[in-house]
Amino acid sequence: MAKRAPIVPVAVRGLSPHEVVRKYAGGKKYFGYEKTALNEKIKLGLIPPTAPASPGGRAQIWTGAQILAHYGLLPTRK
């Protein structure tokens, strides 16, 4: 069976690879899940893992490049 491309939310289309997206502020906007489901999808590897926004900080982030790569929208180098 052929692998299907994920449905891309409209918000992702205007995302820059250099933007920083906070986990709970942008998680629903870019992935469509609330906090609990978002954490479960990250644990299962269905959504890219987050990184700390600063050393020792509690805020978790994605880069725009991570989100674009997740949806297959990041241009590849040749």
C-alpha positions in Angstrom: 0.0 0.0 0.0 1.3 3.5 -0.9 2.3 5.9 1.9 0.0 8.9 2.1 1.3 12.4 2.7 0.1 14.1 5.8 -2.6 16.8 5.5 -0.9 20.2 5.9 -2.6 22.8 8.1 -2.9 26.2 6.5 -0.8 27.8 9.3 2.2 25.7 8.2 2.3 27.1 4.7 3.4 30.6 5.9 5.9 29.2 8.5 9.6 30.2 8.1 12.2 27.6 8.8 13.9 30.1 11.2 10.8 30.7 13.4 10.6 29.3 16.9 7.3 27.8 18.0 6.5 27.1 21.6 5.1 23.7 22.4 1.8 24.6 24.0 1.2 28.0 22.3 1.7 26.6 18.7 1.1 22.8 19.1 -2.6 22.9 18.4 -2.1 25.4 15.5 0.5 23.4 13.7 -0.3 19.8 14.7 -4.0 20.0 15.7 -3.7 18.3 19.1 -4.4 19.6 22.7 -1.7 19.2 25.4 -2.3 15.6 26.4 -2.7 14.2 22.9 0.3 16.3 21.8 2.5 14.7 24.5 1.3 11.2 23.5 2.1 11.8 19.8 5.6 13.0 20.7 6.2 9.9 22.9 5.0 7.7 20.1 7.3 9.5 17.6 4.5 10.8 15.4 5.4 14.4 16.0 9.0 15.7 16.3 10.4 16.1 19.8 10.8 19.5 21.3 13.9 21.1 22.7 14.3 23.5 25.7 14.1 27.1 24.7 17.0 27.9 27.0 19.4 25.9 29.2 17.6 24.9 32.4 14.3 26.5 31.2 10.9 24.9 31.2 9.6 26.2 27.9 9.8 23.7 25.1 10.1 24.7 21.4 10.2 23.4 17.8 12.0 25.3 15.0 10.0 26.1 11.9 12.4 23.8 10.0 11.4 20.8 12.2 7.7 21.4 11.5 8.2 21.9 7.8 10.3 18.7 7.6 7.6 16.8 9.5 5.1 17.8 6.7 7.7 17.2 3.9 7.7 20.9 3.0 11.4 21.6 3.7 13.3 22.0 0.4 16.1 19.5 0.0 19.6 20.3 -1.0 21.1 18.9 -4.2 
